Amino acid sequence: MTVTGTDTTVVSAALAALATVRDPELDTPITALGFVASCKVTCEGRATVRLRLPTYFCAPNFAYLMVADAYDAVTAVPGVTSAEVILEDHFASDQINAGVAAQAGFVKSFDGEAVAELGGLRAQFLRKAVMAGTDQVCRPLLGAGVTPEELRVLTLGAVPASPELARLRERRAELGLPAGDDAPLLIDPATGDRIAAAAVPLHLRKARVTRAGIEAYTSICSGMFKVRYPDGWTPLSQTSQTP
């Protein structure tokens, strides 16, 4: 990834903002996936971000979410006066780039093709992230001898602190689901209700399958991305700033 700017503080803040943007299906920051090809900020505060995806035919709704989220994240950075986010090498890049720049929304950007905005899709993937996060938190507990019934009565505050628990809390909060210490560990990601005792085994299996699916697809997408850009895959952790 190319990182340039005359004010390294603003550049660093722009990169940190981009690290909050996730691939909605993979629930992974676009910076960690290598999707940010470059991030540049001029001395006047004009930011230009270039994104690229694993294939030419990545779903346009997923792509639109990432471009729009990147735009919102970078424009909110103090010191950035304007931002342009450019999706490259994608069959719908013209519509997506123009639509995000105009803040037109997904339906207007794909006039005659799209019938709804993307809030429902975002929530659907967040619910999957909650299920996958539930497995990440519960599996070590089960391995330590905690029974499914004991999991059912646990609250988030009773679970040992971990990055996985913090991530689960964040995803639940994004959906407006209970995320405080007194919230049940096992909840329905659609309603926020505690899982009934009889439903716990099925809920845990669904959580495990959801996590496995996300991890498998992340591996596939990462592999395709590295094949498509063999010399350009550089996660954020490996970048350096150039004044």
Buried (B, 14 or more C-beta within 10 A) or exposed (E): BBBBBEBBEBBBBBBEBBBBBBBBBBBBBBBBBBBBBBBBBBEEBEBBBBBBBBBEEBBBBBBBBBBBBBBBBBBEBEBBEEBBBBBEBBEBBEBBBEBBBEEBBBBEBBEEEBEEBBEEBBBBBBBBBBBBBBBBBBBEBBEEEBEBEEBBEBBBEEBEEEEBBEBBBEBBEBBEBBBEEEBBBBBBBEEBEBBEEEBBEEBBEBBBEBBEBBEEEBEEBBEBBBEBBEEBBBBBEEBEEEE
